[in-house]
Amino acid sequence: MEIHSLSCLFFSPTGTTKKIAEAVAQGIKPKDLIMRDGTHAALRGSIPSSFDTDAVVLAAPVYYGRLPESVVPVFTRLNGEGKPVILVVVYGNREYDDALLEVYDISLDRGFIPVAAGAFVAEHSYSVPERPMAAGRPDAADMEKAESFGKRIREKLKQTGSANELGPLAIPGNTPYKTPENLYMIKEARKTMAFTPETDTEHCTQCGICVDACPESAIDSCDVTEVDRWKCILCFACIKSCPEQAKHMTDPHFNEAVGQLAKAIQLRKEPDLFL
Ligand SMILES: Cc1cc2nc3c(=O)[nH]c(=O)nc-3n(C[C@H](O)[C@H](O)[C@H](O)COP(=O)(O)O)c2cc1C
């Protein structure tokens, strides 16, 4: 089968998932590529539940070894209608744990036929120059791997009459899926403290870039120092998008934990590809 048209639905607060998913999609070389951005809560509702393209890419970052809570309702209301789907998760060089299995299971449940899946590495959302974690990734080698993965998917499908003829993919992971302990700890902490990025008011110009970058509309557009702690998912989109570097997470427990993580995950990991 030939893939003439392809939809790529992604969630990507700091942009790396989008970059990798687009490279995979371009490697498949469809005549029409429709990028559907499911990042912002305000736009998620307007994403159609079915696709009029030949195939679909679903892409999300790994949060706490799982799919981000924000993306699960977007994926679970899709209708696969027997279309081939390519699954992409992007993680910050720790582990992807059960995230790829989770999106694989959702895709099957929604009636897609998974034909390929990949776990790619990108700069960790919490990477800063003082504690780099996969800094600068995806780099040229990652982008080349993403695009050539797309090419291999195209070749595999060309040799197949119908996606139904393909066997299941052997995706690593466990059920029940990993419990997101740190997410539960953050939710508990927020009963007594904000636990959100703070604003350095000396440098903040109230330009509003962080308001637009926030996927959950958690930042008050009239006063960007105000953050809704129940909406904030600690994705660091505000921190990474601020042109004045005026947003920071200053909580010492958070920085201690991330510092330990950074020390533990310095060894470079490479993408895991299933097809
Ligand atoms: C809340 C949160 C949890 C994360 N959990 C993991 C994880 O379990 N394993 C990992 O390797 N990276 C983890 N990361 C890093 C992201 O998966 C990684 O930086 C990804 O590239 C972010 O995608 P984006 O640029 O599309 O937002 C986490 C990041 C955030 C913000």
The ligand as an SDF file (V2000), in Angstrom:
LIG
                    3D

 31 33  0  0  0  0  0  0  0  0999 V2000
    6.5920   16.1670   33.7790 C   0  0  0  0  0  0  0  0  0  0  0  0
    7.6720   15.5210   32.9760 C   0  0  0  0  0  0  0  0  0  0  0  0
    7.9710   14.1740   33.1600 C   0  0  0  0  0  0  0  0  0  0  0  0
    8.9810   13.5590   32.4110 C   0  0  0  0  0  0  0  0  0  0  0  0
    9.2380   12.2200   32.5900 N   0  0  0  0  0  0  0  0  0  0  0  0
   10.2250   11.6290   31.8630 C   0  0  0  0  0  0  0  0  0  0  0  0
   10.5050   10.2380   32.0070 C   0  0  0  0  0  0  0  0  0  0  0  0
    9.8350    9.5010   32.7350 O   0  0  0  0  0  0  0  0  0  0  0  0
   11.5560    9.7140   31.3260 N   0  0  0  0  0  0  0  0  0  0  0  0
   12.3580   10.4840   30.5110 C   0  0  0  0  0  0  0  0  0  0  0  0
   13.3290    9.9830   29.9720 O   0  0  0  0  0  0  0  0  0  0  0  0
   12.0480   11.7950   30.2800 N   0  0  0  0  0  0  0  0  0  0  0  0
   11.0030   12.3710   30.9300 C   0  0  0  0  0  0  0  0  0  0  0  0
   10.6960   13.6870   30.7150 N   0  0  0  0  0  0  0  0  0  0  0  0
   11.4120   14.4130   29.6390 C   0  0  0  0  0  0  0  0  0  0  0  0
   10.5530   14.5300   28.3590 C   0  0  0  0  0  0  0  0  0  0  0  0
   10.0050   13.2830   28.0120 O   0  0  0  0  0  0  0  0  0  0  0  0
   11.4070   15.0240   27.1980 C   0  0  0  0  0  0  0  0  0  0  0  0
   12.1150   16.1750   27.5680 O   0  0  0  0  0  0  0  0  0  0  0  0
   10.6150   15.3060   25.9370 C   0  0  0  0  0  0  0  0  0  0  0  0
   11.5610   15.5190   24.9060 O   0  0  0  0  0  0  0  0  0  0  0  0
    9.7100   16.5170   26.0540 C   0  0  0  0  0  0  0  0  0  0  0  0
    8.9510   16.6460   24.8710 O   0  0  0  0  0  0  0  0  0  0  0  0
    8.4850   18.0570   24.2690 P   0  0  0  0  0  0  0  0  0  0  0  0
    9.7390   18.8140   23.8670 O   0  0  0  0  0  0  0  0  0  0  0  0
    7.7060   17.6780   23.0490 O   0  0  0  0  0  0  0  0  0  0  0  0
    7.7100   18.7750   25.3020 O   0  0  0  0  0  0  0  0  0  0  0  0
    9.7030   14.3170   31.4590 C   0  0  0  0  0  0  0  0  0  0  0  0
    9.4040   15.6800   31.2630 C   0  0  0  0  0  0  0  0  0  0  0  0
    8.3950   16.2680   32.0200 C   0  0  0  0  0  0  0  0  0  0  0  0
    8.0850   17.7220   31.7780 C   0  0  0  0  0  0  0  0  0  0  0  0
  1  2  1  0
  2  3  1  0
  2 30  2  0
  3  4  2  0
  4  5  1  0
  4 28  1  0
  5  6  2  0
  6  7  1  0
  6 13  1  0
  7  8  2  0
  7  9  1  0
  9 10  1  0
 10 11  2  0
 10 12  1  0
 12 13  2  0
 13 14  1  0
 14 15  1  0
 14 28  1  0
 15 16  1  0
 16 17  1  0
 16 18  1  0
 18 19  1  0
 18 20  1  0
 20 21  1  0
 20 22  1  0
 22 23  1  0
 23 24  1  0
 24 25  2  0
 24 26  1  0
 24 27  1  0
 28 29  2  0
 29 30  1  0
 30 31  1  0
M  END
$$$$
